[in-house]
Amino acid sequence: MPKLTPKIILEGTRLTHKTDLAFALNEHPRIVGPRRYRYHSPLISAEWCGFTPVPWGRGPINFEPGGEEEARAMAVFEAWTHLIELQPHYSWIIDRFHLSAQAYQLAANGYRLDFGWLEPRLRALDVHVVLCTRRDGTWANAREDRLKVSGKPSQYDDLEAFEHEQELLRRLASESILPVLELDMTDGDVEAACDAIADWMASTGGLWPRLGRVTSESGATSPPPERLATDRLDLVPLEPGDADEMVGVLADPDLYAFIGGRPPSLVELRARYALQAAGHAQEGSQAWHNWVVRLRPAGTAVGFVQATVDDDGRVADIAWLIGVPWQGRGFAVEAVQRIVSWLELRGVQTITAHVHPEHGASAAVAGRAGLEPTDEFEDGERIWRR
């Protein structure tokens, strides 16, 4: 049986039993597997109010915007996400996360947080969102139950605030790129909710590790990237954690003389690699194959090669980059020749590359890989084709 590795964010107001549900999911055999004893499965909550030294203080959701606390909150979301990226083959239950922060800041401060850097990383990890809700007309009953255990009863005085928060969360969930299940928790049946979530996660494949295969609209399936080798190099499928090493490889401004842009920051590169590691465009029509080029025997990262496969797997566009300290030693030729061979063995019929007309070194690499220059240009670059 495949290892269970679900990653579930529970969103909802404090009157939706979501915390009880989080604890139950973290021990449910259909979510984390059967157990003969209890042990410490990770559970994260953005409700932890650790920014201020007082009870019910501020934290990653209700921070003061525009200053040091906001920077700290973003660092918390980044750190937790990076932790999951480092341990992807495990179950992670998260009791409120970025959508709750967005909802709070909109309601309290009219301030829209931009998590465009975060959601692609969560999507690459196959994170699913369960939005816990309750039906209209039941909020007063929920408050009565909550007051029996609350240490701060005054926070439940204004029920309209909870209704407004629920509508905000619904809107934000509908705008998210993550898979979302809205779950009615009015009756408080946590066991039934666990089963409903397990059914949904099973139907999406979210209970198990991603297999990395991409199916096109016509039903054709693109093979995932695999580890490849040349005489001196290993081409290792990209993972989000590679950003920590690659940020140094990509730091020299000279690399961007012909391709444009600038060296990425670590946060930017982690977000980029999380999206690329997903293996496909959001609509699933393209397959993205990315490899880190590593020099044997030490395994030092020296660059990357990539292929974007389209048209039901028949056409691929390739690109490559080798860091400045390792240029001029033939590494790009070795790596590009290897991925061209790999693509053609898997049925790719046409391979293209975009090369700046003044970039002689890249033109030489393309030629050594069997591509020929055409009279076609796109965004100022000549298209080479094989």
Order of alpha helices (4+ residues) and beta strands (2+ residues): beta-alpha-alpha-beta-alpha-beta-alpha-alpha-beta-alpha-alpha-beta-alpha-beta-beta-beta-beta-alpha-alpha-beta-beta-beta-alpha-beta-alpha-beta-beta
